[in-house]
Amino acid sequence: MNTRYRVPAAGPHGPVPGLAVFPLSGRQGVRAAGEVVLTTRAIWEGVLEQAVHEDEDVYYLELSDVTFVDVAGAGALATAAGQLGEGRRFVVRRPPRALRRTLDLLWPGHAGIEVSMS
């Protein structure tokens, strides 16, 4: 993935949540920074859709700089993980607490999602 996605940080009515996504160096995946909410969901879903079409068994989502993922963003991750072929998975590194709780509550033990805190 060589695409960088960004949403403007300010709109006509004040600050707008943003999401920036950059390719990881040395492994298949992306590093994201910002928030996954209504205004950034299309970016998030685009990243996940592209990841589903990759050939790697493991796709890394480095989320240590993501401050929040709403329930719809978590659902998009679970849906994308369900589209991965057998033996493939997302490794979600250092996600925000809200995403961890939502995944544990609504998609516990999802085979396509591995959460790593390191």
N, C-alpha and C positions, 0 to 999 in steps of 0.2 A: 504494500500500500504506500504510494508516494503522494497521496493527496492530503492536504492540510485543510481542515474545515474550521471556520470561525463565524461566530455570530457577533454583531456589533455590541459593544459594552454599554451603549446609551441609546435611548430612543427619545421620541418627542415628549414622553411623559415621565422621564427619569430613567434610572438604570434598568437595563434589560439583562437578565441572566445570560451568560455566554458559555460556550463550550468550544474549546480548541482541542484538536486531535492531531497528533504527530506520530509518524511511524517509529517503532522501536528499532534501535540499532542492535544487531547481533542476534535477533530472534524475531519470529513472525508475530506481529501484533502491533498495538498502538498504546500510546500514553495520552491520557485525556486530562484536561484541566477545566474546571468550571462546574456547571450544574447541568443535570439532565432533567429538564422540565418541559412544559408545553412548548416554549419558544425554541428549544434546542432539540426536541425529540426527533425531528427529521434528520438531523446530523447523526445522532446516536443510532437511529435505525439504519441509516445508510452505511455506517461503519460496520454494524452487525451483519447486514446483508452481504457486504463485500467479504467479510470474514467467513461466512458460511460457504462462499464459493472458492475459498482458498483450498489448497491441497494438503496443508499441514495437519497433523493429528492434534497438535496443541496450538491454540491461538491465545496469546497473552493480552489481557486488558489491564494495563497499569493505571489504577485509579487513585493513587495516593494524593493527587491534586484535585480530585473531584470532591466537592463539598456536600453534594446532595444528589440523589437519584430518586425521582418520584416513583409511585407504584406502576405507572404506565411504562416508565423506563425499565423497571425491573421485569415487567411482563414482556417487554420487547426482548430482553436478554434471554428469558426463559423460552420464548417462542423460537428465537434464533438457535438456541442450544438444542431444542427439539428437532431442528432441521439438519443438524450435523449428522454425518454418517456414523455408523457404529464404531466405537473406539476413539472418536474425536471428542474434544472438549474445549471449553473456554477455561483458562486459568485467570481468575479475577484477583489481581494483586492489590492488597491494601485498599479495599473499597470503603466508602463512608459507612458509618454505623447503620444508617437508615436502610441502605441496600442490603447489608448482611441480615438485618432483622426481617425485612420483607421477604428475602429469599428463604430464610428459615421458616417463616410463618406460612407462606403460600406455595413454595416449591421446595420443601425439605428433601434433601438427598437427591436432587436432580442430577442424573448421571452425566449430563453434558456441561455441568458447571462445577468447577473446583474453586473454592475461595481460599486464598493464601494471604496470611497476615504478614509474611516476611518479604 
